[in-house]
Amino acid sequence: MRPGGSNMRDGTDMDRRSAVRTMLGVGALPLVGACAKAAGATGARSSLTRRQLAGQRVIFSYPGLTVPPALLQQISAGQAAGVIFFGENVSSEAQIAAVIRQLRQARRRSPVASPLLLMTDQEGGLVRRLPGAPALSEKQVGASADPVAAARSAGTGAGRNLAGVGMNVNLAPVLDVYHAPGDFTDQYQRSYSGSAATAAACGAAFIAAQQHAGVAATAKHFPGLGRAAAAQNTDTGPVTLRVSLAALRARDEVPYPAAIAAGVKLVMASWAVYPALDARHPAGLSRTVIQGELRGRLGFRGVTVTDAIEAGALAPFGGYGQRAVLAARAGMDLLLCSARDVSQGQAVVTALAGALDGGKLDAAGFSAAVQRVTALRNGLR
């Protein structure tokens, strides 16, 4: 939902032992079925260690302007899918472009040939990590004389801006349909409109234009946060949105079929609870929401990505690793570790690998998630 947005060993010794076991044919997960296709597409070996497989589902973050050696090592070991950048990571276009070249060099030393996912939140208006386009907020786009044309221009601008420094994923557009003036989404001007039809049309135009510029788009926050009141922020605590299923589908979810038809590459799930769908779990931890509503009813076949795994809304669900396993079990492909701490991502990799090894995560489902992420990566620069 970000409007602005214990230390562990890096696992090197474990990886060496895993590599030995792989050569002996023991302890590595064979890449059969979906993962075999993914490995063939990347030019990887016939098998990856469990930690490497787990890493294909984790997005890392780091503090400040300099990439920590631990993150470079994680990437070189083939245990990271990508990196998310925040304002604190960027001092200029030249600086962040140099950082991205450094990250790509580390990836070239890894056993995984697919490009890294290099992402940020470049929504427009108040929420921009890079200077420049899109200058207009989503609300300004939606209120313009020709909202669809303005959204198309914003998408083109965002795509060119991010691609210009080497990024290939934008965690935008926001498709939340705001419910009342001044509510959580509207107060930051992150919603195109209180009209679901306008939000759908603008979102689809932004997505198509940005992806034409070579940067994957992310529709968020499914199934919609437009009904959240001003103080209902999932970053800071649990949020429950009590709306009927009929109303949710008739308003909040309306922009998503249009986004899917436009070819959106990723969908980010909300951390709010929607009792009409699942009274116990936030959307991103709910199989009913992800597998049933998003993939089943709406037919989305792309990559699902969590919001920040450190969000306060997930406090009742354990530590980072426990949350990540629950999200993966629900059907989330990518886990977003955005606390600006490399050890957070390492903890998630460890938890996913352990859950896969212990049978707490289904191997076929895990392979399918890796294949979706790999297909996305192979379609980007």
ZICOR-V592205 format. One record per pair of residues at least 6 apart in sequence whose ideal C-beta (glycine too) atoms are under 8 Angstrom apart, sorted by the first residue. I is the first residue (numbers start at 0). J is the second residue. Records with the same first field share a line. If there is no record, write none. Layout:
I: J + J
This chain:
0: 183 + 220 + 224 + 232 + 233 + 234 + 269 + 270 + 306 + 307 + 310
1: 120 + 234 + 306 + 307 + 337
2: 125 + 126 + 187 + 189
3: 86 + 125 + 126
4: 85 + 86 + 120 + 307 + 337
5: 342
6: 342
7: 342 + 345 + 346 + 349
8: 345
9: 69 + 72 + 73 + 76 + 345
10: 50 + 76 + 78 + 345 + 348 + 349
11: 72 + 76
13: 50
14: 48 + 50 + 51 + 76 + 78
17: 26 + 27 + 48 + 49 + 50
18: 48
20: 26 + 27
21: 27 + 46 + 48
26: 48 + 49
27: 46 + 47 + 48 + 49
28: 34 + 46 + 47 + 48 + 49 + 52 + 355 + 362
29: 35 + 45 + 46
30: 37 + 38 + 43 + 45 + 46 + 47 + 366
31: 366
32: 363 + 366
33: 363 + 366 + 367 + 369 + 370
34: 47 + 52 + 366 + 369 + 370
35: 45
36: 370
37: 43 + 366 + 369 + 370 + 373 + 374
38: 44 + 45 + 46 + 47
40: 113 + 373 + 374 + 377
41: 111 + 112 + 113 + 373 + 376 + 377
42: 112
43: 77 + 110 + 111 + 112
44: 110
47: 55 + 77 + 110 + 111
48: 352
49: 352 + 355 + 356
50: 76 + 78 + 348 + 349 + 352
51: 76 + 77 + 78 + 110 + 111
52: 352 + 355 + 365 + 369
53: 78 + 347 + 348 + 349 + 351 + 352 + 355
54: 73 + 76 + 77 + 78 + 79 + 80 + 348
55: 80 + 111 + 369 + 372 + 373
56: 80 + 327 + 332 + 333 + 334 + 351 + 368 + 369 + 372
57: 78 + 79 + 80 + 323 + 333 + 334 + 336 + 344 + 347 + 348 + 351
58: 79 + 80 + 81 + 82 + 83 + 116 + 118 + 304 + 333 + 334 + 335 + 336 + 337 + 344
59: 70 + 73 + 79 + 81 + 82 + 83 + 336 + 341 + 343 + 344
60: 82 + 83 + 84 + 85 + 336 + 337 + 338 + 339 + 340 + 341 + 343 + 344
61: 67 + 70 + 82 + 88 + 339 + 340 + 341
62: 87 + 339 + 340
63: 87 + 88
64: 87 + 88 + 89 + 90 + 94 + 98
66: 98 + 101 + 102
67: 341
69: 341 + 342 + 345
70: 79 + 82 + 102 + 341
71: 101 + 102 + 105
72: 105
73: 79 + 341 + 344 + 345 + 348
74: 102 + 105 + 106 + 109 + 115
75: 105 + 106 + 108 + 109
76: 109
77: 109 + 110 + 111
78: 348
79: 115 + 344 + 348
80: 115 + 116 + 333 + 372 + 376
81: 115 + 116 + 117 + 118 + 168 + 376
82: 102 + 115 + 116 + 117 + 118
83: 118 + 119 + 170 + 335 + 337
84: 95 + 117 + 118 + 119 + 128 + 166
85: 119 + 128 + 337 + 339
86: 128
87: 339
88: 95 + 98 + 128
89: 95 + 128 + 129
92: 129 + 130 + 163 + 164
95: 129 + 164 + 165
96: 163 + 164 + 165
99: 117 + 164 + 165 + 166
100: 165
102: 115 + 117
103: 114 + 115 + 165
106: 114 + 115
113: 373 + 376 + 377
114: 167 + 376 + 377 + 379 + 380
115: 376
116: 167 + 168 + 333 + 372 + 375 + 376 + 379
117: 165 + 166 + 167 + 168
118: 166 + 167 + 168 + 169 + 170 + 217
119: 128 + 129 + 161 + 166 + 168 + 169 + 170
120: 126 + 127 + 128 + 169 + 170 + 171
121: 127 + 128 + 129 + 133 + 157 + 160 + 161 + 169 + 170 + 171
122: 133 + 136 + 137 + 170 + 171 + 172 + 173 + 189
123: 132 + 133 + 134 + 135 + 136 + 137 + 139 + 140 + 153 + 157 + 171
124: 133 + 134 + 135 + 136 + 137 + 138 + 139 + 187 + 188 + 189
125: 136 + 187 + 188 + 189
126: 136 + 187 + 189
127: 133
129: 160 + 161 + 164
131: 156 + 160
132: 153 + 155 + 156 + 157 + 159 + 160
133: 140 + 152 + 153 + 154 + 156 + 157 + 160
134: 156
135: 143 + 149 + 153
136: 187 + 188 + 189
137: 172 + 173 + 188 + 189 + 190 + 191 + 201
138: 185 + 188 + 189 + 190 + 191 + 192
139: 149 + 188
140: 146 + 149 + 150 + 153 + 191 + 201 + 205
141: 150 + 190 + 191 + 192 + 194 + 197 + 198 + 201
142: 192
143: 149
146: 191 + 192 + 197 + 200 + 201
147: 200 + 201 + 204
148: 204
149: 201
150: 172 + 191 + 200 + 201 + 202 + 204 + 205 + 208
151: 204 + 205 + 207 + 208
152: 208
153: 205 + 208
154: 172 + 204 + 205 + 206 + 207 + 208 + 209 + 210 + 212 + 216
155: 208 + 209 + 211 + 212
157: 169 + 171 + 205 + 209 + 212 + 214
158: 169 + 208 + 209 + 210 + 211 + 212 + 213 + 214
159: 212
161: 167 + 169 + 214
162: 212 + 213 + 214 + 380
166: 214
167: 213 + 214 + 215 + 379 + 380
168: 214 + 215 + 217 + 264 + 265 + 379
169: 209 + 214 + 215 + 216 + 217
170: 217 + 219 + 265 + 267 + 304
171: 205 + 209 + 216 + 217 + 219
172: 191 + 201 + 202 + 205 + 206 + 216 + 217 + 218 + 219
173: 184 + 189 + 190 + 191 + 219 + 220
174: 191 + 198 + 199 + 202 + 218 + 219 + 220 + 221 + 223 + 254 + 255 + 258
175: 184 + 189 + 190 + 198 + 219 + 220 + 223 + 224 + 225 + 227 + 251
176: 190 + 191 + 192 + 193 + 194 + 195 + 198 + 223 + 225 + 250 + 251 + 253 + 254
177: 184 + 185 + 190 + 192 + 193 + 225
178: 193 + 225 + 226
179: 185 + 193 + 228
181: 229
182: 225 + 226 + 227 + 228 + 229
183: 224 + 227 + 228 + 229 + 230 + 231 + 232
184: 190 + 224 + 225 + 227
185: 193
186: 229
190: 198 + 225
191: 197 + 198 + 201 + 202
192: 198 + 201
193: 225
195: 249 + 250 + 251 + 253 + 254
196: 253
198: 253 + 254
199: 253 + 254 + 256 + 257 + 258
200: 257
202: 218 + 254 + 257 + 258 + 261
203: 254 + 257 + 258 + 260 + 261
204: 261
205: 216
206: 216 + 218 + 258 + 261 + 262 + 263
207: 261 + 262
209: 216
210: 216 + 262 + 263 + 264
213: 379 + 380
215: 264 + 265 + 375 + 378 + 379
216: 258 + 263 + 264 + 265
217: 263 + 264 + 265 + 266 + 267 + 304
218: 254 + 255 + 258 + 263 + 265 + 266 + 267
219: 266 + 267 + 268 + 269 + 306
220: 267 + 268 + 269 + 270 + 271 + 282 + 306
221: 252 + 255 + 266 + 267 + 268 + 269 + 282 + 288 + 293
222: 247 + 251 + 252 + 255 + 269 + 273 + 276 + 282 + 288 + 292 + 293
223: 247 + 250 + 251 + 252 + 254 + 269
224: 233 + 240 + 269 + 271
225: 250 + 251
226: 240 + 242 + 251
227: 233 + 238 + 240 + 271
231: 238 + 240 + 271
232: 238 + 311
233: 269 + 270 + 271 + 281 + 306 + 310 + 311 + 312
234: 307 + 310 + 311 + 312
235: 311 + 312
236: 311 + 312 + 314
237: 272 + 281 + 311 + 312 + 314 + 315
238: 270 + 271 + 272 + 312
239: 271 + 272 + 273 + 274
240: 271 + 272 + 273
241: 274 + 275
242: 251 + 273 + 275
243: 275
244: 275 + 276
247: 273 + 275 + 276
252: 292 + 297
255: 266 + 293 + 297 + 299
256: 297
258: 266
259: 297 + 298 + 299 + 301
263: 301
264: 301 + 302 + 375 + 378
265: 301 + 302 + 303 + 304 + 333 + 375
266: 293 + 299 + 301 + 302 + 303 + 304
267: 303 + 304 + 305 + 306 + 335
268: 281 + 282 + 283 + 288 + 289 + 293 + 303 + 304 + 305 + 306 + 331
269: 281 + 282 + 283 + 306
270: 281 + 282 + 283 + 306 + 310 + 312 + 313
271: 281 + 282 + 312
272: 278 + 279 + 280 + 281 + 282
273: 282 + 288
276: 282 + 285 + 287 + 288 + 291 + 292
277: 285 + 287 + 288
279: 285
280: 287 + 288 + 325 + 329
281: 312 + 313
282: 288 + 289
283: 289 + 305 + 306 + 326 + 329 + 331
284: 313 + 316 + 322 + 325 + 326 + 329
285: 329
286: 328 + 329 + 330
288: 329
289: 303 + 329 + 330 + 331
290: 329 + 330
293: 299 + 303 + 330
294: 300 + 330
300: 371
301: 371 + 375
302: 332 + 333 + 371 + 372 + 375
303: 330 + 331 + 332 + 333
304: 331 + 332 + 333 + 335
305: 326 + 331 + 333 + 334 + 335
306: 335
307: 335 + 337 + 338
308: 319 + 322 + 323 + 326 + 334 + 335 + 336 + 337 + 338 + 343 + 347
309: 319 + 336 + 337 + 338 + 343
313: 322
316: 322 + 325
317: 325
318: 346
319: 336 + 343 + 346 + 347 + 350
320: 346 + 347 + 349 + 350 + 351 + 353
321: 350
323: 334 + 347 + 350 + 351
324: 350 + 351 + 354 + 359 + 360
326: 334
327: 334 + 351 + 354 + 360 + 365 + 368
328: 359 + 360
330: 364
332: 368 + 371 + 372
333: 372
334: 347 + 351
336: 343 + 344 + 347
351: 360
353: 359
354: 360
355: 362 + 365
